[in-house]
Amino acid sequence: MDAELERVTTAPGAGGMRLIPDCGPGMSTDVLPDGYQPIMKVVTDAAGPAQAGQVSEALGKGTLPGQVEEFRAKLKRLAERGWLHHSPGGRFTTLGDRSQ
C-alpha cells in the first residue's frame, strides 16, 4: 500500500510537482506537456495578442464560456511560468511581442 501511495504522489502534477516548468533561457516548448504545445503554437502564430476564445476556436473547440475556460486557465498558467505575457485586457503574447 505504501509503494502505491508513493507512486501516485510523486507523479508529475501531483504532490506539489509542477506540470508546467518555469521558462528559462534557451528552453524550447518541447518541454511542455502535449496539451500546452498547441496553445503556444497558436499564440506564437497569431498576428497580434490572442484571447482565450481565439485559442479555443483555433484548436477546434467552441467559443462558449465552458469551452473557453479550459484554455484561459492554461494560458494563465503559461503566463505565470514565464512562457507568455498576459496583458490586463486578457490577451496573451509571446515574450518577444510585448508591444501590444
N, C-alpha and C positions, 0 to 999 in steps of 0.2 A: 504494500500500500504506500509506503513512504517513497519508493522509487517512482511510482506513478505520479504522486503529488509533485515530486521534484521535477519530473519531465514536463509536466503541464505548466508549472510556474516559471520555468526558465525558457519557455518558448518565446520567440520574438513577439512583442506586443503584449506580453503578459508579465505580471510580477514586476512592473516598473521598467521593463526594457522598451526602448523606443523602436517603433516600426519604421519611422522616418528619421534618418540620421540628420544631424546638423550639416548644412552645406559648408564645405571647406574649400580652400584654394585647389584648383585643378580637379575637383570632383566631377564626375560625369553623372548624368541622370540614370545611368545603368545601375547605380547602387540603390535606386528607389524601388519599392515593390511594384509589381506589374500593374496594379490599378492606378498608380500615380504617374507612370511614364507617359501614357497617352494624354493626361491632363497637361503635363509640362509641354508636350509637343504642340497642343492646341494653343496654349498661351504664347509659346515661342513663335509660332507661325502666324499669330494674329497680327492684323495690320496696325492695331493700337491696343490699348488696355482692354482686357477681356473681363466680362462679368460671368458669374456662375451659370446663368441661363444660357449664355452663348456656348460655354464649355459643354454643358449638358446636351444641348442640341447638336453640337458638332460631334459628340460621341454617341449619337443615336438615341438619346433619351429625350423625354419631353421637356416642356418648359413650365409644367405645373409645379407649385411650391414643393410638394413631396418628392418630385423627381430632381429638382434643382438643389435641394438642401444637402444631399449627399456630396455633390460637387463643391458646394460652398464650404462645407466642413473640411474637405480635403484641400481646397485652395488655401484656406486659412491656416491649416496645419503646415502646408508647404511654406507659407509666408513666415510663420513662427519659427521654422527651422532654417530660414535664410535662403530658401530656394527661389522665392518670389517676393516682389514688393506689393503690399496691399495698400492701396490709396484709401483715404477716408470715404470716397464715394462708392466703395465696394467693387473697385476694379483692381485687376491683378496684372502685373507686368513682370517680365524677367528683370533681373537686377541691372542689366545693361541698358534698360529702357525706362528710366525713372522720369523722363521729361514730361509725361502726361499725367 
